[in-house]
């Protein structure tokens, strides 16, 4: 028993030493939001006081467009994921995008509610504030989950919908997934992630979101990392990941009647391409576009092909 006790103490000591070394090596102080505003905002950036937050958004393109495109990003992302898409779409359309609560420059929700129901309330409040009565809703990943849920709640406000590697249906086999997301979901490591955030881990997660990892640029790696360590965002991400992300909502999705385009990268490691076919089968009035060699964020990795598909869909009567 004495030997076992000594062995246990030794293991605990070694573990504490490892944690201490990690803390010294990888500790990352929060970046103040004002610093990031100066670095990443431009003439199109605006901030809306909404639901206890200053919501970062951009409203670009044809302001006479009565049915604008509204873009919703995914987990740990930002409105910047739509940069290339927006530059192509705004030649004809009004294009609106924002940083969701918990992420990027918008930052944490003071109520710490990151349910899909909350996000739908947020989107509705945002659109009401901008006096938008109807839109074309495009959502990626978490943003896709929000998009289809919002469409079910407010079908009169959505003219058409585009789901991009969207959440909401369980794959038959658990996907590989990004390592950063998996670590953040481990109870033992959750609190450490608030302070110890290796940049290499964030970079690896970003690379895993691409089909062709050579397309990831240094400035993208830096921006994703900066947005993650914006004050309050790491804790908000952990709070978001406490929600059950593995719900299968096929029954609800089958209720969607709205004209829908489903776009998916066939190299998606986070939500496998088999789910694209499941969405297509579940939504009666839907079309499917599979992008070859592309990962979880087609709008970043293959913006021209992505926008071509979106434009063809939008132009259909």
N, C-alpha and C positions, 0 to 999 in steps of 0.2 A: 504493500500500500504506500509506504514511504517512497519507494522507487517510482511508483506511478505518479505520486504527487510532484516529485522533483521533475519528472519528465513533462508533466502538464505545465508546470511553471516555466520550464525552458521553452516550450512551444509558444506559450503566451508572450514570453519575452522576445523571442525571435519575430513573432508577428508584429509586436509593437515597434520593434526596430525597423522592420520593413515599412510599416505605415509612416513612421517618422521620416525615413529616407524619402519616401514618396511625397510626403507633405513638403519637405524642403525642396525637392527637385521639381515637382509639378504644381505647386501651389500657384493659383492664378487669382489675382485680385480682380474684383468687378471693375468693368469700365463704366464710367459715368455716362448717362445718356447724352448729355450735352456734348461730350467729346465725340460720340458717334454721329450725332446730328451734323456737326461741323465737317466730319470726314465723309459722310455718305449722302447727305441730302443735297438736292439741287433745286433749280427754280420751280420744278414741278411738285416738289414735296410740300405737303400740307399736313396740319395737325388738327384733328377734330376732338373737342372735349365730349366724351361719350362714356357713359356707364362707369364713371370714376377714373377714366384713363384719358391720356392724350394719344389718340389713334393716328398713327402715321399712315398717310394714303397719298395716292396720286390719281389725278383725274385728267386724262390727256385725250387728244384727238378731236374729232368732229363734235363740237358741243351742241350742234343742232340735231344730233342723232337721238331719236326719241326712245330707242330700245338699246341702251349701251351694253357692252360686254363687261361683266364683273368677274374678276379673277380671284380665286381663293387658293392660297399656297398650302403646303403640307407641314408636318411636324418638324420643328427645328429649322424651318426655312423662313422666307420673308417675301415681300413684294418684289424683291430684286430677282427672284427666280423667273419672273415674267418679263425681264428687260427686253430680250430679243423678240419675244412674242409681241410685246406691246409696240415696239418700233415698227413691226411689219403690219400689225392690225390697225394702228391709229391713222394710217393714211386715209381710211374710209370711215372707220368706226370711232365712237367714243369708247375709251377703255379705262376702266376704273379698277384699282387694286389697292390692297391695304395689308398692313402687318396684323395678323391675328393676335388677340390677347395671349400672353405667355411667351411671345416671340418678338425678336428683332427690336425695332424702336418703339413699338407700342408697349411692350413689356407686360408685367404681371397684371392679372385681374385682381383687384383688391379683395374680392369675395372668394378668391381661390377656387372658383367653379370652372372646370374645363370639360364639362360634359358636352356632348353633341347638342343637347337641348339648349344649353347656354349659348353655344356658338351660333345656333340658329336665331336666338333672340338678338344676339349682337349684330348679325348680318341684317336682320330686319330693321333694327334701330338705325343702323348705318344708312341703309337705303332710304328710310323715311327722312332722315336728316338731310339727305341730298335731293329729296323730292323725286326719287326714282320710282315710278309706278310699275314698271315692267323691265326686265333685263334678260340677257342671255348669260346664263350662269356657267362658269367653267371652273372646275375644282380638281386639284391634284392630291392624291393620297388622302390625308385627313381632310383636306379641302374638298375632295370628292365626296367623302362621307357627309360633310356639311351640306354640300350642294344638293345631293339627292334627298336628304332629310328635309332641307328647306323647301324643296320643290313639292314634297308631299304635304307639308304644312301650309304652303302658300302657292298653290298651282297657278293662281291668277296673276302672280307677280313674275312668273318665269315663262318667257316665250319659248326658249329652247334650252337644252342643257348639254354640256360636254363633260364627261367623266374621264379623268386621266389617271390611269393606274390607281383607281379609287379603292378606299376601304369599305368594308361592309359585308363581305362574303368570306367565309373561311375556306382556305385552300385544302385540298385533300391531304397534302403533306406539308408539315411545318417548314416554311422557307428558311433559308440560311440567315437572312436578316443582317442588319448593320450591327457591328459589335458595340457601338456606342449606345444604341437603344437597349441592347440586352444587358449591358452593365448597369445602365440607369434603372433597370427594372429589378435588379437584385437587391433585396432589402438590406443586406449587410453593407453594400457599397453606396446606397442612395445618398446618405448624408455626406460621404466623402466627395461625391461628385460635385457638391455645392462649392467645394474649395479646391479640390485636386482635379484638374482637368488637363490631361496631356493633349497638347495640340495635335500630336501624331494620331491620337485616337479619333479626333474630330475629322482629320484629313482622311483617315482610313474609312470612316463612315460615309464621307462624301464620295470617295472613289467607288465604294460599293454600290452607290446609287446610279452609277453610270454603266452602260454596256461597254463603251470604249473609254477606259480610264485615262487614256492619253489626252482626251479632250478637256480634262480638268485643268484649269489654269491656277497659277500661284495666287492671283488676286481673288479668285473664288474661294480658295482655301482660307485666305486671310479674312475675307468678309464673313464667311460662315462662322469662323472661330470668334471674331469680334462680336457678332450678334449673339452668340451663345453666352458669352461672358458679360454681356450688358447687365447692369445692376438688376438683380432679381430674376433673371431669366433661367439660371440653372435650377433654382428652387422651383420655379414655375414649370419647367420641363418635367421635373421629378413628380410634381403634383399632377400634371397631365397624364403621366405614364402610370399613375396609380389606378386610373380608370381601366376597366376591362376592355382591352383592345382586341379581344378575340371573340367578340360576339358575331354570330351569323344572323344577318338581317334579311335573308333571302325572301322571307314571307312579306316583309314590308316593302322591299324593293319591287316585288311583283305588282304592287299597287300603282307604280308609276305609269302614267299614261302619256306623259309629255314626250315630245320628239327629242330623242337623245342620241348623241354621238359618243361612242366609247373608243378611246384611244389608249393603246397600251404598247409598251416596249417589250419585245419578246425576250430580252435579257434581264428583265426585272428580277432582282434577288430578294426584294422586300415583299412584294405581292406578286406571285407568279402569274404568268400570262394565262394560265388556265382560268383564272378568275375573270378575265376579259370575256371569255366565252360564256361563263356563268351569268355575268351581267347581261350580255346580249340575249341570252335565253330568257332571263327573268323579266326584262323590260320589253314589252310587246312592240312598241314603236321605237326601235333602236337600230342603229347602224354600228358596224365594228370596223376599226382600222388598226391593224397590227404593224408597228414600225420595226423593221428588221435591224438587229444589232444594237438596239437602243435599250436603256435601262429604265429606272423608276421615274426619271424626270425628263420626258421627251421634249418638253418646251425649252429646256436648257440645252440638251444634248443634240437635238435635231430640230431647231426652230423653224426652218423653212418648210420641211415636210409636215411638221405639226400645223403650221399656219395654213398651208395649202389645204389640208384636210378640214380645218375649221372653216375656212372661207367657203369651200364647196358646200359644206353642211348648212352654213348660215344662209347662203344664197338660194337654197332649195325652198320652194314654196310649199 
